[in-house]
Amino acid sequence: MNAKEWMRKEDMTTALDCHLGWMRKALGFAQRALEAQEVPVGCIIIYDDKIIANGGNEVNKTKNATRHAEIIAIEEVRTYCAEKKLSSKDVFKSSILYVTVEPCIMCAGALRQIEIPLVVYGCRNERFGGCGSIIDVSCDKAITSNIGPTFDAISGVLADDAVSLLKNFYKGENVNAPDSKRKVKKEQRS
């Protein structure tokens, strides 16, 4: 199902099944990020009914706060397009991005710039969400009128699974966090 077909009412059951299937794939990349001691966010970009890019957070690995799953996937699409001699602008306009956690404000802005028409995400991002939780960069033309067209967002797809991965990450200690930000274990406080 391409980005334009997702909205036809007669295809809603098919669309939901499709969204669930793709989100399960994105959750697999989130699991990989968790195993690499990164915040477990996974992302895939679908074009012509296939995954052409994926990403998991690489912030801790690279010590670069911009290395979010969506940014990595965007870069992979650009590489894919260069290799296939395709227009990245045309490919992005016909793609769907699946991500396990609501894109942050930075990523939502990047998604407007590349003109992706649809983002499907799992759980809300109550701290940095750019698709409505904090600010709606995805569709508010007044906020960012000159960065690109708005995009549609579908939320809540396998949200509980995404939250579960996040809880697994945050119940442990982030060994990559600066000393001043690390959790102090109960036994260390005494």
Buried (B, 14 or more C-beta within 10 A) or exposed (E): BBBEEBEEEEBEEEBEEBBEEBBEBBBBBBBBBBEEBBBBBBBBBBBEEEBBBBBBBBBBBEEEEEBBBBBBBBEBBBEBBEEEEBEBEEBBBBBBBBBBBBBBBBBBBBBBBBBBBBBBBBBBBEEBBBBBBBBBBBBBEEBBEEBBEBBBBBBEBBBEBBBBBBEEBEEEEBEEEEEEEEEEEEEEEE
